[in-house]
Amino acid sequence: MSHPQSTPPDFSAYVETETCDADYTLAIKNKGRPPRSWRWEIYAVGKNKPVGRSEFFETMSEATRTGKAALAKFRSSRTG
C-alpha cells in the first residue's frame, strides 16, 4: 500500500490517537508528488489545521515511524 501508484492521491491514514492534557491524532497522508509523497500531520481535537507537520517521505512506513516519534516528543513538550 505504500507504493505511490497503488494509493490514491489525498489518501489519509489516521494512525494513532493519544490522550494527555488534550487529545492529539497522528495522520499519515499521501499528499506530495512521487517519489516523496508521504507526510505526517498532528492534529488537536477540534482543530482543522495541523499543529505539526513533516516534510515528505518516500514510504508510508517511514512517515509513520517518524510521525510516532514526533507525536511523543510533541506530547512531552506539552506536558511539562
C-alpha positions in Angstrom: 0.0 0.0 0.0 3.0 2.3 0.4 3.6 2.3 -3.3 2.5 5.7 -4.7 0.8 4.2 -7.8 -1.4 1.9 -5.7 -2.5 4.5 -3.3 -5.0 7.2 -4.4 -3.9 10.8 -4.2 -5.0 12.6 -1.0 -5.2 9.2 0.9 -5.1 9.7 4.7 -4.5 7.0 7.3 -5.2 8.0 10.9 -2.6 6.0 12.7 -2.9 6.7 16.4 -4.8 8.8 19.0 -3.1 9.7 22.2 -4.6 11.4 25.2 -2.8 13.7 27.7 -4.0 17.2 28.6 -5.7 17.4 25.2 -6.3 14.7 22.6 -4.0 14.6 19.6 -4.2 12.5 16.4 -1.4 11.5 14.1 -2.4 11.4 10.5 -0.3 9.9 7.7 -1.2 11.4 4.3 -0.3 10.8 0.7 -0.2 14.5 -0.4 3.0 15.1 -2.4 4.5 14.1 -5.7 6.2 10.7 -6.1 8.7 9.6 -5.1 8.4 11.5 -1.9 4.6 11.8 -1.4 4.0 10.8 2.3 3.9 13.1 5.3 2.6 13.1 8.8 0.4 15.7 10.5 -0.5 16.1 14.2 -4.0 17.4 14.9 -5.5 18.6 18.2 -9.1 17.6 18.8 -11.5 20.3 17.5 -8.9 21.9 15.2 -9.0 21.7 11.4 -5.4 22.7 10.9 -2.5 20.6 12.0 -0.4 21.7 15.0 2.6 19.9 13.5 3.6 18.6 10.0 6.6 16.9 8.4 8.5 17.2 5.2 7.7 14.4 2.6 8.9 10.8 2.8 9.2 8.1 0.2 7.1 5.5 2.1 4.1 5.4 4.4 6.0 3.3 6.9 8.8 5.9 7.1 6.3 8.7 7.6 4.5 6.6 10.3 7.7 5.8 12.2 8.9 9.4 12.3 5.4 10.7 13.0 5.0 8.5 16.1 8.4 9.8 17.4 7.3 13.4 16.7 4.0 12.8 18.4 5.8 11.5 21.5 8.1 14.5 21.5 5.2 16.9 20.9 3.3 15.4 23.9 6.3 15.5 26.2 6.9 19.2 25.4 3.2 20.0 26.1 3.0 18.1 29.4 6.0 19.6 31.2 
